[in-house]
C-alpha cells in the first residue's frame, strides 16, 4: 500500500496494490477508482483532498487477527 499527497494539486492518491489498471471509474466528480481486469480495487484518487479529508492527521494501524 502506498499513499501520496500532492500538495501542488491538492490530490490524494492511495495505491492498494500494484496491478495493471484496466478501468478508471468516476465515483463522483472528484473521486476516481482504478480497477484491474478482475474488478479488484488498485487505487483511489481524491481531488481537492484538503477539503475532503484531514490530510495532516493521517495514520495507519495494522491490527492482528
C-alpha positions in Angstrom: 0.0 0.0 0.0 1.3 3.4 -0.9 -0.2 6.8 -0.1 0.9 10.0 -1.8 -0.4 13.6 -1.3 0.5 16.1 -4.0 0.2 19.4 -2.3 0.7 21.4 -5.6 -2.6 19.9 -7.0 -4.2 19.0 -3.6 -4.6 15.4 -4.8 -4.5 12.3 -2.6 -3.5 9.0 -4.3 -3.9 5.8 -2.4 -2.5 2.7 -4.1 -3.7 -0.5 -2.6 -1.9 -2.9 -4.9 0.5 -2.7 -7.9 -1.5 -4.1 -10.9 -2.4 -3.1 -14.4 -5.3 -0.7 -14.3 -7.9 -1.7 -16.8 -10.6 0.8 -16.0 -10.9 4.1 -14.1 -14.3 4.7 -12.7 -15.7 8.1 -11.6 -17.3 7.7 -8.1 -18.1 11.4 -8.1 -16.7 14.5 -9.9 -13.6 14.5 -7.6 -13.0 10.8 -6.8 -11.6 8.2 -9.2 -11.4 4.4 -8.6 -8.8 2.3 -10.5 -9.6 -1.4 -11.0 -7.8 -4.3 -12.6 -9.1 -6.9 -15.0 -10.8 -8.9 -12.2 -12.6 -5.8 -10.8 -10.2 -5.5 -7.8 -9.5 -2.0 -6.5 -6.0 -0.9 -7.3 -6.1 2.7 -6.3 -8.3 5.7 -5.4 -7.6 9.3 -6.4 -9.2 12.1 -4.4 -9.1 15.6 -5.8 -9.5 18.7 -3.5 -8.2 16.4 -0.8 -7.6 19.0 1.9 -11.3 20.0 1.8 -12.5 16.4 1.8 -10.1 14.6 4.2 -8.0 15.5 7.3 -4.7 15.3 5.4 -2.3 16.5 8.1 -3.7 13.9 10.6 -3.3 10.7 8.6 -2.3 7.5 10.3 -2.2 3.8 9.6 -2.6 1.0 12.0 -2.5 -2.7 11.3 -4.4 -4.8 13.8 -3.6 -8.5 14.2 -6.4 -11.0 13.8 
